């Protein structure tokens, strides 16, 4: 694999991690009442954010590691 492809994939994995953290923080703000949305929306944002930050990077790495 060339270095450009590896660097691009690494950047995508980092972007997924940071976006997951951002979603989780938005969920916390909704839950705390700082953003005017229903509390259940905060739970959804926190759940999706956790999945994005914790599980998606390893899923992407495994997907890209597998030869096609």
Secondary structure, 3 states (H helix, E strand, C coil): CCHHHHHHHHHHHHHHHHHHHHHHHHHHHHHCCCCCCCHHHHHHHHHHHHHHHHHHHHHHHHHHHCCC
